[in-house]
Amino acid sequence: MSISIGKRILLGFGAITTVLVALGLYAIGQIGSVRDTTDNIVARDLTVLRQLDVLGNQARDLGIMRRNAVIATLLKAQGQPVRNEDFLPAWRRIAASTDALFADLIRETTEYRNLAISGDRRAAWDRLLIVVNQAVETYRPYRDASDAQLVASVAGDVSTVEARNADIGRAYEATVAAIERTRSALDETIGVGQRGIGDIHERSRFSIMLTLAASVLLAVLVTILISRAVVRPLEGVMAFAERVGSGDLSGKLDARGGDEIGRLARALNGMVEGLADLARTNRSATADLNAAAAEIRASAQEQAASVEEQFAAVQETAATVDEITHSGAQINKRAGDVIAAAQATAQTSKQGLRAVADTARAMEAIREQAEAVAGNIVALSEKTQAIGDIITTVNDISERTHLLALNAAIEAAAAGDDGRSFAVVASEMKLLADQAKGATTQVRAILSEIQRGINTSVMLTEEAVKRAAAGKSRSDTTQRTIEEITARVEESVQTFQQIVASTNQQQLGIEQVMGALQNIRQASQQTAAGTREVESASANLTQLAQALMTLAERYRH
C-alpha cells in the first residue's frame, strides 16, 4: 500500500513530536524525582537536626539544673539563705524526655537508614546510628549518677553530693561531647545526602541528554527518509520538466508509485505524449500548409503572366479597333467621292473585311484567354478553400494546445511550489497556442481578402467573356455587312446610301467594341492587381507556414 507524501511527512513529524513529548514528560518526571528525593533528604536531615538541637538543649538543661541543686545544697549546709526549690521532679521530667528523644533518634535513624537513596547515604546513617548509640551509652551513667546526686541533695547528704560531683561533671562533659559528635556525624550524613542529590541530578541530566541525542538522531533519520521519499523524486521530476521546457519530448518518468509524485509523473507523461502528438500533427499540418501556399504562389504567378498576356492582347485589339474607327471616319468623310472611286471603296471594304476578321480572331483569343483566367481563378478559389480547411485544422490544434496548457497549469497549481517549473512549460504551451491561433486568424483574414479578390476577378472575367462574345458577334455582323458592301459596290451606285448606313452602323458597332475593349482592359488591370494581391498573400502564407514549421521543430520526440 502506497502512502502519500503528506502522510509520510505527517508521520515523520508525528514521530518527532511524540519523542519530544516523551522527552519532556521524562524530563519532568526526572525533575520531580530529584525534587522528591531532595525533599525527603532535607526533611529527614532537618528532623534529625531538630531532635539533636532539642537533645543538646535538654542535656544542657539537665546539667544546669543539677548544678543549681548542688549549689543550693552546699549553700544550705553553710547556713546561707536559699530559696526552696524541688529540683528532682523537674530534672526527672527532662531526663525522661531526653530518654524519649534518644529512643526516637535511634528509631528514626534506623528507619532512614533503611530508606537511604544510595550506599554512601546508608553508610552515613550507620555511622550516625553508632554515634547515637555511643551517646546513649555515655548519657545513661550520667543520668543515673545525676539522679542519685539529686536524691542525696534532697536528703541533705552534703558529703555524698560533694564526693560524686567531680565524676558527674566529667560524665556531663562526656555526654555533651557525645551529642556534639552526633551533630558532626549528622553533618557528614547531610553532606553525603547533598552529594547523592548531585549524583541524582547528574544521572537525570545524562539520561535527558541521552534521550535528546536519540531524538536528534530520530529527527535526522526522519529527514533522510523524507529526503529519499520526497526530495529526490521531486528533483527527478524537476529535471524532466526542464528537459520538456527545452523541447525534449523523448523522455519518460518512472510512475510506479501511488503517491502525489507518482500521480504527477503519470500526468507529466500523459502531457508529454499529448505534446508529442500535437507536435507531429502540427508539423504535418504545417507541411501541408507550406505545400499549399507554394502551389497557390505558383498558380498566382502563372495567372499573373496570363493576365499580362491578356492585357497585351487587349492593347493590340484596342489599337486595331482604333484603327478601324479611324478608317470608318475616313469612309464617312469620303462618302461623297464613293461613286467616283467605287473600285477604291471596294478595295477599302476588302481591307475593312480583313481588319474585321482580324478583330474577330482577336476577340476569340480574348474570350479564350478570359475563360482560361476564369478557370485559373476557380482553381485558385478551390485551393484557398483547401487552405481554409487546413487553417481550421490548425485552429483546432491551437485550441487543443490551449486546453492542454490550461490542464497543465491546473496540475502545476495543484503541485504548489514543486510545480513551478512545470508551470513554465504550461505557459510556453499556452504562448504557442496563442501564437498559432493568432496566425490562423491572420491567415483566415488574408484568405478572406483573397476570396473577395477572386470573386471580383470571376465576375469581371465573366463580364469580359460576355462582352468579348458580344464583340465577336458584332464583328461577325460587320464582316457580313462589309461582304455585302463589297458585292453591291460593283452592282450599283444607287445602293451606296445603304452602304453608308451600314458603314455608320459599323462605326457604332466599332465604338461599342472599343468600349468593350476598354472595359476588358480595366478588368484585366483589376485582375492583374488581384493576382498581385494573391501572390503577396501566398508569400505571407508561405512565411507563416515556415514560422509554424520553426515552432513545430522546437519540440523533439
Helices and strands as residue ranges (DSSP letters): H 5-77, H 87-114, H 119-155, H 158-226, I 227-231, H 232-245, H 260-333, G 335-337, H 342-415, G 416-419, H 420-489, H 496-553
